Amino acid sequence: MMKKNDLRVKRTNKMIIEAFLRLLETKSMERITIQEIADEAMINRATFYAHFKDKQDLYEHLFHIAIQTFTSILDLEPLMEGNKLKLKRVNRALTQIYQLVAENKAIFITTLDGTSIEFFRKKLKIFLSEKYATIFDRLKITENELEVPIDFITEYITAIFTGTLHWWVTSDTEMTPQQLATLVIKLVGNGHLTVLGIEIEK
C-alpha cells in the first residue's frame, strides 16, 4: 500500500509540473523564475528544491514523463516475433500511446515545441534503438547492393513518428488516437517496413 507521504510527494510533483506548464504558455523557460513556479504551485521555494534540483531538472523531467509514455506501453507485449511485425499489436499499442499523449497534452506541446523537439526526438531514438536492438541487428538491409545503416532506419522511423505527433498535438484536428494510429501505420507500413526486411502480419 502506498504511504501517505508517497501520495503527498506525487501530488506536490504534479502541482509543480502543472504550474510550470501554465507559466510556459506565456513565458519562455529562461524568463520563468523558481519563485514564480513556487507561487503558481502555491508552495514555498524550499518545497520546490525538495523535489527538483533546479529549473533544468524540472524541464528534463517533462521529457522523462513523455518517454515513459512509450516505455509503459511498449514493454507490455512484444510487437515483433522474429522479423514479423504483429500489426494488430502495433495498432493497439499506438492507440494507447496516443491516448496517454492526449491526457498529457500540455507536456507534449512543451516537449515537441521549437528546439525541444530535437531533444525529444533524440531521446526517443535512443529508446527505440535500445528496445529493438536485437531485431535491428538481425536485419541486413540492402538497397542496390548498398547496406542501409541501422542508424538511418531508426532516424527515419523516429522522424516520421515525431513529426506526425507534433502535428497532432498542435493542430485543431479532431482525429482520434485510434484514427491517428491507423494513419501512421499506413504511412510506415505500406512498403517502408517491407523494404527493411520486416514481414507484416495483419
C-alpha positions, -999 to 999 in steps of 0.1 A, spaced: 0 0 0 13 35 -9 22 56 21 5 89 26 40 106 22 44 90 -12 10 103 -23 19 137 -9 52 137 -29 34 127 -61 7 153 -56 33 181 -50 53 169 -80 21 172 -101 13 207 -88 49 219 -96 47 204 -131 13 218 -138 24 253 -125 55 252 -147 34 242 -178 9 271 -171 38 296 -169 53 282 -201 21 292 -220 30 328 -216 68 329 -210 100 312 -221 117 289 -197 146 313 -194 123 341 -181 105 319 -155 119 321 -120 118 294 -93 98 318 -72 72 322 -99 69 284 -102 66 281 -64 39 309 -62 19 294 -91 20 259 -74 12 275 -40 43 261 -23 75 276 -9 109 276 -26 122 250 -1 95 226 -12 104 231 -48 140 223 -41 130 192 -22 115 179 -54 138 193 -82 174 205 -82 166 235 -104 146 246 -134 165 225 -159 159 194 -137 122 201 -138 123 207 -176 141 174 -182 116 157 -160 89 166 -186 109 146 -212 112 117 -188 74 117 -185 70 119 -223 93 90 -229 78 70 -201 45 72 -221 62 50 -247 80 26 -224 50 19 -203 31 7 -234 58 -9 -255 70 -30 -226 36 -47 -222 39 -71 -251 63 -78 -280 53 -60 -312 75 -84 -333 82 -121 -334 113 -129 -353 112 -104 -382 74 -105 -383 56 -74 -372 23 -80 -354 1 -52 -369 -28 -56 -345 -5 -53 -315 12 -23 -330 -22 -6 -337 -33 -14 -301 -1 -1 -286 0 31 -307 -36 38 -299 -28 35 -261 2 58 -266 -18 84 -283 -45 82 -256 -18 89 -230 -4 117 -251 -39 133 -253 -42 130 -215 -9 147 -211 -12 171 -240 4 201 -222 36 181 -216 38 170 -252 31 205 -265 61 217 -244 84 188 -253 76 190 -290 80 228 -292 107 246 -312 142 234 -302 128 209 -277 115 186 -304 151 177 -313 159 168 -277 127 147 -276 135 130 -309 170 120 -298 157 106 -265 130 86 -285 156 74 -310 178 61 -282 149 43 -266 138 27 -298 174 17 -307 179 0 -273 144 -15 -273 147 -31 -307 185 -35 -310 183 -73 -313 157 -71 -341 176 -44 -360 209 -64 -356 192 -94 -374 181 -73 -403 207 -69 -431 190 -44 -454 205 -37 -488 194 -12 -515 212 -16 -548 239 -36 -531 244 -8 -506 239 -19 -470 215 5 -453 228 16 -418 205 7 -389 211 42 -376 194 55 -408 164 34 -402 159 44 -366 164 81 -376 138 77 -404 111 60 -382 117 85 -353 114 115 -377 81 103 -391 67 95 -357 78 127 -340 66 148 -370 31 133 -370 29 135 -332 38 172 -333 12 179 -359 -15 161 -339 -9 179 -305 -5 214 -321 -33 213 -347 -71 217 -342 -77 182 -357 -105 161 -343 -86 129 -353 -89 103 -325 -60 83 -311 -73 52 -330 -75 71 -363 -40 85 -359 -26 51 -350 -42 36 -382 -29 65 -403 7 63 -390 7 25 -395 -4 30 -431 22 57 -437 51 35 -424 37 0 -432 29 4 -469 62 -6 -484 85 11 -460 89 -17 -435 89 -45 -461 119 -27 -477 136 -31 -443 131 -69 -445 103 -69 -420 72 -91 -427 38 -77 -417 12 -99 -401 -22 -82 -405 
